C-alpha cells in the first residue's frame, strides 16, 4: 500500500538517510578489505610456488634428456619443456628470476627476484 504524499513533494531519500547508509557500507568495508588483501597475497604466493616447481621440474627433465642444465630459461621453451617462461606473480615479469648456476655452468636452480618476505616470514629470494 502506497502512502499518499503531499502535493508537489517528491518521494526519495533524505541526505541523512544516505549518509547513514554510506557510513554502514564504509564500516563493513574496513572489516572486509584487509582480509581481501591478505587472501590476494596468499594467492600470489601460491602461484609463485607453483611456477617455481614447474621451472625446476623442467630443469630436471632437461638435464635427464641432455645430460646438462640449460644455459638460459629460453632453452626450456625452445626444447618444449615449457610453453613459455612463467611470470613471477609478485614482480609481474618473466625476466626477474634469479638464476643459480650449477657446477656445469648451466642453470641448476631458480629463485624469485621479488623483494620482501612471504606470509610465512621467509624471503621470496630463498624460495
Secondary structure, DSSP 8 states (H G I E B T S, - for coil): ------TT------HHHHHHHHHHHHHHHHHHHHHHHHHHHHHHHHHHHHHHHHHHHHHHHHHHHHSS--SSTHHHHHTTS-SS---BTTTTBSS--EEEE-TTSSEEEEE----SB-TTS-BGGG-
